[in-house]
Every structure is written in C-alpha cells, then in structure tokens.
C-alpha cells in the first residue's frame, strides 16, 4: 500500500506479528545472530557507495551484538565452489558480463529455465486457448515464453536449488545472517540506454537469485535516502529461520534508525 499508515514494513513489530500469523509457527525467542556476513562482492554491484549502505548497519550490530560477529565474504566464490551443478549454467565472461558475479548470473539462468518449464506445464494450455484475449504485445511475449520452454536441464536446475540451500545452511548455520544490497541502485531513468538497462536488470536478478533459488528467507531494512531516493539492505537467514530473522530485524531497527538519522 502507498499510504504510510498502512505500511506494515514501517513498523518492524507489526511486520513481526504479521509474519508470525502467516508462518503459523511457534514463537522463536532467539534474536542474536552468531555471525553477520557482509557479501562484499554483492555490494560492489551497487552504484551506491558500499560504506553508505553498510556503515549504519555495521555500527548497529557492533552496539547490540559486538563487532566480533562481522565478517566479509565473497558469496559468489562460495556459491561457485559449493554448488557443483551450477557449472552447467556458467558462461565465459565477456564485456557484457564484466560487472556481473558469474555464479549468481548462473543462478539466474538456472532459475529462468526452470520457471519457463513449470510455466509451460501449468499454464501452457491456457495460453494456447486464451492468448488472443491478452493485450497488445503480451500475447506474443507469453507465447514465445512457452515456445522456448524445454525439459532440457530442468533436473540440473532442481539440483542447483537443493545444493544451494544445503550450501547456505552450512555457511549460515542456525543463527547466521547474510547481508546484501536489496537492489543495485536507484531505478533507471526514462530513456536510459538499453545497455545500461540490461546491466541493471542483470545485477538486480543476480541479487534476487540467492533467496529465490535457494528458498532461504530474506527481509529488507530501509536506510533512509541517498540523493533523494530510498535505499535499503537485505538480511538473509537459512531456510526455515523466518522467525529468527524477524526477531533480528525487530531488534536492530531502533538502533539502526538512530544511526541512519545521526549520520545522514
């Protein structure tokens, strides 16, 4: 909703309560992370200075939990090393991909392949029957989506999902938190060059792929404004740790808000 009064994300305690209701899980008391991993390679994808995105968060973690929990990590290198099936979706780097994390870009390719296959299985007949009722351009795009869908490598895509979830569970353990930028920067302006749009989209989907492919939980925390536009970071925890992650967000928020207001 656009109305601030009805935005549950503006009040972390409300987000926590709604999350509990939706999850239908018992109350989780644990709120203190055992490690906080800053994905430095992901922050290099952002057009916003890394320090602007992480400093207030890092200061808050130090105040509440101690600075010994904070570590830097290259999540792309970790994923490439720990998800063997991903090699089938890797491609050689070229100028068009020089700013992309190869393993995360491979996650995106694996995800898209599986999405197309499942969309075709679940909705292919409907598309063939009713595509003419769709708006201009949409019918052609969706029909093409169905046409290029294939069964090839879908088993490998499912293996990627499983291996990634296992790898991230081993990395984060029960109460670890991974920190990434939510998006690679402000949304592109109208009439932005097509190559820049492609670059932004590729980076955005790479960041989204970690949680969307593995199924681990992700929560986004606002960090005020940068050049007049809202910015945020995302916290991720292992699959099934939604209650713990909501507790962390709720615990951090007040201190983080003070840090942001004092610094920016």
PyMOL commands that set and color helices and strands:
alter all, ss='L'
color gray80, all
select helices_A, chain A and resi 4-6+8-10+12-23+40-43+50-64+67-69+75-82+84-89+95-97+102-133+138-148+154-172+194-214+242-263
alter helices_A, ss='H'
color red, helices_A
select strands_A, chain A and resi 35-39+70-73+176-181+217-226+229-237
alter strands_A, ss='S'
color yellow, strands_A
deselect
rebuild
show_as cartoon
